[in-house]
Amino acid sequence: MLDIKTTADLNRLRESIDLECKLAIGRDGQGVVPEDFWPTYSAFANTSGGVVLLGLREKQGQFLIEGIGNVAKVRKELFDGLNNRQKVSVNLLTDADVKEIPVNDQTLLVIEIPRATRKQRPVHLTTNPFLGHTYRRLNEGDRPLSDEEVRRMIAEQVEDSRDAAILPHFDLKDLDGESLKAYRNIFRADKPDHPWLALDDREFLQMLGGWKVDRASGESGLTVAGLLMFGQWTAITEARPLYFVDYQEHSANPSSEMRWLDRVAPDGTWSGNVFDFYRRVVNKLTADLKVPFVLKGDLRQDDTLVHQALREALVNTLVHADFTGRISVRVIKEPAGFVFRNPGSLRVPAEQALQGGVSDCRNRTMQQMFLMIGLGERAGSGLPKIIHGWRQQGRLLRLYDAFDSADYSVLEMRWATTGAAGDGVNDGVNDGVNGTVNAEINDTDRELLSLIRQNRKITQAELAAKTGKSLRTIERRIERLKNTCLRRVGSDKTGYWEVLK
């Protein structure tokens, strides 16, 4: 909840990705729900939620109190609109989400809009989600979504699992035989007495969910999961033209002419499927990790919590990826740590995913395939397991959604110590109001300076994305750092940052 009690609090108020201020005075001066409230309602609901303040006038970057003359009238208009399916597709609010705040004998109306669930999205205006009636929040604005983006959102709503469908006209010849053989060998080593070992390839795939028979239609064939997991590159891209998986190892010098030191991506020399990508990448992720000398019985234990966390992070990225999206799966290893990016936004809010206990996997069949060889977790315990293996040693971990060029989510695992770090998700709507005025260097500042040392041309928007902080927080901390240990060289557009100490 916003903590606004005086005009001094308003002086620190800035619109952001999760805060919007509107005048709402109305022709009679008694107050009205402005028409531009509704695109913001849709945008916040389809992104990460946010707060709308009614009763403020913006003048030269500052907000002045105009207040709401008749709060009861505006509240009634608001809920009438929310419950009108000709106006908006779903009402996400209760009375508790709409609060009155008295400031200097005036009243502001604060509307807290939650993030819609996957089953509620897309939240759209009118009865038609297409033709620009569905919005998403981008920086400080409400952006209408393309029909393609809306269709993807509807698919997410309808399909609990995105990889269970049968692919017509695909069969076993579209699979990479060596990939399936390697999987069966691992399965045999993990479960040497399992009855599935006696099955032929088609029967084995059917037990895994990679081959399916539709009882109603009698249709049978490879599923999306079977093809993605074990398929050949040409066949995979016929079924999923935008499919791409990419691993990159970066150097410590961001200005180096070498874009990467090592890379794994489909190049015609290997299958390009999800299982082989995992096998090729997992050892590269853990290759440089130090292993303490620990014995269990008479055997040395080389599998540390960090190894486990990185394996889990890689599996987690693959089984949650939307392989119809325009963003590729990308895994980056760099001196500062690791970045796991997968297409498709988080199906549950980041803070809930980090706490665990709720599982809403996008590719449930592939998740089960990994589980059958001892990889991955179910029941929402995957990310908590990663946290246990990473933060237990004081390392930095962040999880967030991004909605710029396309929808994707990012898990960052940094070697930098967290100190008194927060929960690893975005700051939230109070950032511009409740920020502590403190000129001393804090953990956020140290993280910003570390990122700037790695890339002197990094933008403030990129810093916000990498740290999980709001853009307003980054702007405020950069201004303070410029007074002590940071300098901008050249113009805002073509210049770069210089860390002074």
C-alpha positions in Angstrom: 0.0 0.0 0.0 1.3 3.5 -0.8 2.3 5.5 2.2 1.1 9.0 1.3 0.3 11.4 4.1 1.7 14.8 3.1 2.6 16.8 0.0 6.2 15.9 0.8 5.3 12.3 0.0 3.9 13.4 -3.3 7.1 15.2 -4.2 8.8 11.8 -4.3 6.1 10.2 -6.4 6.9 9.2 -10.0 4.9 7.1 -12.5 6.6 3.8 -13.2 5.9 0.4 -14.6 3.6 -0.3 -11.6 2.3 3.2 -10.7 -0.1 5.5 -12.6 -1.6 8.8 -11.5 -4.8 10.3 -13.1 -6.7 13.5 -12.5 -10.3 12.0 -12.5 -11.9 15.4 -11.7 -14.9 15.1 -14.0 -16.9 17.9 -15.7 -18.8 18.7 -12.5 -15.7 18.6 -10.3 -17.1 15.7 -8.3 -14.9 13.1 -9.8 -15.2 10.4 -12.5 -13.4 7.2 -13.6 -11.4 8.5 -16.6 -11.7 6.6 -19.8 -7.9 6.1 -19.9 -8.1 4.2 -16.6 -9.4 1.1 -18.5 -6.3 0.5 -20.7 -4.2 0.9 -17.6 -6.4 -1.7 -15.8 -5.9 -4.1 -18.6 -2.2 -3.4 -18.8 -1.5 -3.9 -15.1 -3.6 -7.0 -15.0 -1.7 -8.6 -17.9 1.7 -7.6 -16.6 2.6 -7.7 -12.9 -0.1 -5.7 -11.3 0.1 -2.1 -10.2 -1.5 0.9 -8.5 -3.6 3.7 -10.0 -4.0 6.9 -8.0 -7.0 9.0 -8.8 -7.2 12.7 -7.8 -3.7 14.0 -8.8 -2.8 16.6 -11.4 0.7 16.4 -13.0 2.5 19.7 -13.6 6.1 19.9 -14.8 6.9 16.4 -13.4 5.3 17.1 -10.0 1.9 15.9 -8.8 -0.6 18.3 -7.2 -3.6 17.2 -5.2 -7.0 17.9 -6.8 -8.8 15.2 -4.8 -12.0 13.4 -5.5 -15.1 15.4 -4.6 -17.6 12.5 -4.4 -15.7 9.3 -3.6 -18.8 7.2 -3.4 -19.9 8.2 -6.9 -16.5 7.3 -8.4 -16.3 4.0 -6.5 -19.7 3.1 -7.9 -18.7 4.0 -11.4 -15.6 1.9 -11.0 -17.3 -1.3 -9.9 -20.2 -0.8 -12.4 -17.5 -0.7 -15.2 -15.6 -3.7 -13.8 -18.8 -5.8 -13.7 -19.8 -4.8 -17.2 -18.6 -7.5 -19.7 -19.1 -5.0 -22.5 -16.5 -2.8 -20.8 -13.9 -5.2 -19.6 -13.5 -9.0 -19.6 -13.1 -9.7 -15.9 -13.3 -7.9 -12.6 -10.2 -8.6 -10.5 -11.0 -6.1 -7.7 -12.8 -6.3 -4.4 -13.7 -3.4 -2.0 -10.4 -4.0 -0.2 -8.5 -3.1 -3.3 -10.0 0.4 -3.5 -9.0 2.7 -0.6 -9.4 6.3 0.2 -6.4 8.3 1.4 -6.9 11.8 3.0 -4.2 14.3 2.2 -4.4 18.0 3.2 -8.2 17.9 3.5 -8.5 16.3 0.1 -9.2 12.6 -0.7 -7.3 10.4 -3.1 -8.6 7.1 -4.4 -6.0 4.3 -4.5 -6.8 1.3 -6.7 -4.6 -1.7 -6.3 -4.8 -3.9 -9.4 -3.5 -7.5 -9.0 -1.8 -9.5 -11.7 -4.4 -11.7 -13.4 -4.0 -15.4 -13.2 -3.1 -17.4 -16.3 -6.7 -18.6 -16.6 -8.0 -14.9 -16.5 -5.6 -13.5 -19.1 -5.9 -11.9 -21.5 -7.8 -9.1 -19.6 -9.2 -7.0 -22.4 -11.6 -4.2 -23.1 -14.9 -4.8 -24.9 -15.9 -8.3 -25.7 -13.2 -8.7 -28.3 -9.6 -9.3 -27.1 -8.2 -8.6 -30.6 -7.8 -5.3 -32.6 -5.8 -3.5 -29.9 -8.3 -4.1 -27.0 -5.7 -6.0 -24.9 -2.9 -4.0 -23.2 0.3 -4.7 -21.3 2.5 -2.3 -19.2 5.8 -1.3 -20.7 7.9 1.2 -18.7 5.4 4.0 -17.9 2.9 3.4 -20.7 0.1 1.0 -21.7 0.9 -0.8 -24.9 -1.8 -2.5 -27.0 -0.9 -6.1 -27.9 -0.8 -7.4 -31.4 -3.3 -10.1 -32.3 -0.4 -12.7 -32.4 0.5 -11.8 -28.8 -3.1 -12.2 -27.7 -3.4 -15.6 -29.4 -0.4 -16.8 -27.5 -1.9 -15.5 -24.2 -5.2 -17.4 -25.1 -3.2 -20.5 -25.8 -1.6 -20.2 -22.4 -5.0 -19.9 -20.8 -6.5 -22.9 -22.6 -3.6 -25.3 -22.7 -2.4 -26.4 -19.2 0.4 -28.3 -20.9 1.9 -26.9 -24.1 3.7 -30.1 -25.2 1.0 -32.8 -25.0 -0.6 -32.4 -28.4 -0.2 -35.0 -31.2 1.7 -33.6 -34.2 0.0 -34.9 -37.4 2.2 -36.5 -40.0 5.2 -36.9 -37.6 6.5 -40.3 -36.6 9.6 -42.1 -35.3 11.7 -41.3 -38.4 11.7 -37.7 -37.3 13.6 -38.6 -34.1 17.3 -38.7 -33.6 18.1 -42.3 -32.8 21.2 -41.5 -30.8 19.3 -39.1 -28.5 16.7 -41.6 -27.7 19.4 -44.3 -27.1 21.3 -42.0 -24.8 18.2 -41.3 -22.8 17.4 -45.0 -22.5 20.9 -45.7 -21.3 20.5 -43.1 -18.5 17.1 -44.4 -17.7 18.6 -47.9 -17.4 21.4 -46.8 -15.2 18.9 -44.9 -12.9 16.3 -47.6 -12.9 17.9 -50.9 -13.8 14.9 -53.1 -12.9 12.2 -50.9 -14.4 9.7 -52.8 -16.6 9.7 -50.2 -19.3 13.2 -51.3 -20.3 11.8 -54.3 -22.1 9.6 -52.1 -24.4 10.5 -51.1 -27.9 11.1 -47.5 -28.8 7.5 -46.7 -29.7 6.1 -48.3 -26.6 8.8 -46.7 -24.4 7.9 -43.3 -25.8 4.3 -43.9 -25.3 4.9 -44.6 -21.6 6.9 -41.3 -21.4 4.3 -39.3 -23.2 6.4 -38.8 -26.3 4.0 -40.9 -28.4 0.2 -40.7 -27.9 -3.0 -42.4 -29.0 -6.1 -40.3 -29.0 -8.9 -42.6 -27.6 -11.7 -40.5 -29.2 -10.4 -40.1 -32.7 -8.0 -43.1 -32.9 -5.2 -40.7 -34.1 -1.7 -41.6 -33.0 1.7 -40.0 -33.4 4.5 -38.1 -31.9 3.6 -35.5 -29.3 5.2 -32.0 -29.2 7.2 -33.2 -26.2 8.5 -36.3 -28.0 9.7 -34.2 -31.0 11.2 -31.4 -28.9 13.0 -33.8 -26.6 14.4 -36.3 -29.1 13.7 -34.9 -32.6 16.0 -34.0 -35.4 16.6 -30.3 -36.1 14.8 -30.1 -39.4 11.7 -31.9 -38.1 11.6 -29.7 -34.9 11.7 -26.5 -36.9 8.9 -27.7 -39.2 6.7 -28.1 -36.2 8.0 -25.1 -34.2 9.6 -22.7 -36.7 10.8 -20.3 -34.0 12.5 -23.0 -31.9 16.1 -22.2 -30.9 18.3 -23.1 -28.0 21.5 -21.2 -27.3 24.4 -21.5 -24.8 27.1 -18.8 -24.6 30.1 -18.4 -22.5 31.2 -14.7 -22.2 34.6 -13.2 -21.3 35.2 -10.9 -18.5 35.9 -8.0 -20.9 32.6 -6.6 -22.4 34.5 -4.7 -25.0 36.3 -7.8 -26.4 35.9 -8.4 -30.1 35.0 -12.0 -29.3 31.3 -12.2 -28.7 31.7 -15.5 -26.9 34.4 -17.9 -25.8 32.2 -21.0 -26.3 28.8 -21.6 -27.8 26.3 -24.4 -28.2 23.5 -23.8 -30.7 22.0 -25.8 -33.5 24.5 -25.8 -36.3 24.0 -29.0 -38.2 26.7 -31.0 -36.3 24.3 -32.3 -33.6 20.5 -33.0 -33.3 19.6 -29.6 -31.8 16.9 -31.1 -29.6 16.2 -30.3 -26.0 17.7 -33.4 -24.5 21.0 -33.1 -26.4 21.1 -29.4 -25.5 20.9 -30.3 -21.9 23.6 -33.0 -22.1 26.0 -30.6 -23.9 25.4 -27.6 -21.7 25.2 -29.0 -18.2 28.8 -30.0 -18.0 29.9 -26.7 -19.4 28.0 -24.9 -16.7 29.7 -26.8 -13.9 33.1 -27.3 -15.5 35.0 -24.6 -13.4 33.3 -25.2 -10.1 35.5 -26.0 -7.1 34.7 -29.3 -5.5 35.5 -29.7 -1.8 37.0 -33.0 -0.7 34.0 -34.7 1.1 33.6 -38.4 1.7 30.4 -40.3 2.0 31.4 -43.7 3.2 34.5 -44.5 1.1 33.4 -42.5 -1.9 34.2 -38.9 -2.7 31.1 -36.7 -3.2 31.6 -34.4 -6.2 28.0 -33.2 -6.4 27.7 -30.0 -4.4 24.6 -27.9 -3.8 25.9 -25.4 -6.4 26.1 -28.2 -9.0 22.6 -29.3 -8.1 21.3 -25.7 -8.3 22.7 -25.2 -11.8 21.4 -28.5 -13.1 18.0 -27.6 -11.7 18.1 -24.1 -13.2 18.9 -25.6 -16.7 16.1 -28.1 -16.5 13.7 -25.5 -15.1 14.4 -23.2 -18.1 13.8 -25.9 -20.7 10.5 -27.3 -19.2 9.0 -23.8 -18.7 10.0 -22.4 -22.2 7.3 -21.4 -24.7 8.8 -22.8 -27.8 6.3 -20.9 -30.0 7.7 -17.6 -28.8 10.0 -15.2 -30.7 12.6 -15.2 -28.0 15.0 -18.2 -27.9 16.1 -20.2 -24.9 19.4 -18.7 -23.9 21.9 -19.7 -21.2 24.8 -17.5 -20.5 27.9 -18.3 -18.4 30.1 -15.3 -17.5 32.6 -14.5 -14.8 29.8 -12.7 -12.8 27.6 -15.8 -12.8 24.8 -17.3 -14.9 21.7 -16.1 -16.7 18.9 -18.4 -17.8 16.3 -16.9 -20.2 13.3 -18.7 -21.5 10.6 -17.5 -23.9 7.2 -17.0 -22.2 6.4 -15.1 -19.0 6.1 -16.8 -15.6 2.9 -18.7 -15.1 2.8 -17.7 -11.5 4.2 -14.4 -9.9 7.9 -14.5 -9.3 7.6 -14.2 -5.5 5.2 -17.2 -5.4 7.5 -19.2 -7.7 10.4 -18.5 -5.4 8.4 -19.6 -2.3 7.4 -22.9 -4.0 4.4 -25.1 -3.4 2.7 -24.1 -6.6 3.5 -26.0 -9.8 2.2 -24.7 -13.2 4.8 -26.1 -15.7 4.4 -25.1 -19.3 5.8 -28.4 -20.7 4.6 -31.0 -18.3 5.4 -34.0 -20.4 9.0 -32.9 -20.9 9.2 -32.2 -17.2 8.1 -35.8 -16.5 10.7 -37.1 -19.0 13.5 -35.3 -17.1 12.0 -36.6 -13.8 12.2 -40.2 -15.0 16.0 -39.9 -15.2 16.4 -38.1 -11.9 16.4 -34.5 -13.1 14.1 -31.7 -12.1 11.4 -31.3 -9.5 7.6 -31.3 -9.3 5.1 -29.8 -6.9 6.6 -26.3 -7.2 9.8 -27.3 -5.4 12.2 -26.6 -8.3 13.0 -23.0 -7.6 13.2 -23.4 -3.8 15.8 -26.1 -4.4 17.8 -23.7 -6.6 17.6 -21.1 -3.9 18.7 -23.6 -1.3 21.7 -24.5 -3.3 22.6 -21.0 -4.3 21.6 -18.5 -1.6 22.7 -20.7 1.2 26.2 -19.6 0.3 25.1 -15.9 0.2 25.0 -15.7 -3.5 22.6 -13.4 -5.5 19.6 -14.8 -7.2 16.9 -12.9 -9.1 13.8 -14.0 -11.0 11.7 -11.7 -13.1 9.5 -11.3 -16.2 10.2 -9.0 -19.1 7.8 -7.8 -21.7 9.7 -5.6 -24.2 10.3 -7.1 -27.6 8.5 -10.3 -26.5 7.5 -12.1 -23.4 10.2 -13.9 -21.5 11.4 -14.7 -18.0 14.9 -14.5 -16.6 16.7 -16.3 -13.7 20.0 -14.7 -12.7 22.4 -16.5 -10.5 25.3 -14.2 -9.6 28.5 -15.0 -7.6 28.2 -11.6 -5.9 27.2 -11.9 -2.3 23.8 -10.6 -1.4 24.6 -9.0 2.0 21.2 -8.0 3.3 19.4 -8.8 0.0 15.7 -8.9 -0.4 13.6 -11.6 -1.9 15.0 -11.4 -5.4 11.9 -10.0 -7.1 10.9 -6.6 -8.4 10.7 -3.9 -5.7 7.0 -3.2 -6.2 4.7 -0.2 -6.2 6.0 1.5 -3.1 9.5 2.1 -4.5 9.0 5.7 -5.6 7.2 6.7 -2.3 9.0 4.8 0.4 12.5 4.8 -0.9 15.0 5.5 1.9 16.9 8.7 1.5 20.5 7.5 2.2 23.6 8.8 0.5 25.6 5.8 1.7 26.6 3.0 -0.6 24.2 0.0 -0.2 23.9 -3.5 -1.7 21.9 -2.2 -4.6 24.6 0.4 -5.4 27.3 -2.2 -5.2 25.5 -4.4 -7.6 24.9 -1.5 -10.0 28.6 -0.6 -9.9 29.6 -4.2 -10.6 27.3 -4.4 -13.6 28.6 -1.0 -14.9 32.2 -2.2 -14.6 31.3 -5.2 -16.7 29.6 -3.1 -19.4 30.3 0.7 -19.3 27.6 1.3 -21.9 24.8 -0.4 -20.1 21.5 1.6 -20.0 19.4 2.3 -16.9 16.6 0.2 -18.3 19.0 -2.7 -18.6 20.2 -2.2 -15.1 16.6 -2.3 -13.9 16.0 -5.6 -15.8 19.2 -7.2 -14.5 18.7 -6.2 -10.8 15.0 -6.7 -10.7 14.6 -3.1 -9.4 12.1 -0.6 -10.8 13.4 2.0 -13.2 12.7 4.7 -10.8 14.9 3.1 -8.1 17.7 2.8 -10.6 17.4 6.4 -11.7 17.4 7.5 -8.0 20.5 5.4 -7.1 22.4 6.5 -10.2 21.8 10.1 -9.3 23.3 9.5 -5.8 26.2 7.5 -7.2 27.0 10.4 -9.6 27.7 12.5 -6.6 30.2 10.1 -5.2 31.7 7.4 -7.3 30.2 7.4 -10.8 30.6 9.7 -13.8 28.9 9.9 -17.2 31.3 10.5 -20.0 29.8 11.8 -23.2 26.2 12.1 -24.1 23.3 10.1 -22.7 22.9 8.4 -26.1 26.5 7.6 -27.1 28.5 8.0 -23.9 29.5 5.6 -21.2 29.8 5.2 -17.5 33.0 5.5 -15.5 33.4 4.2 -12.0 35.6 6.5 -10.0 36.4 4.2 -7.1 
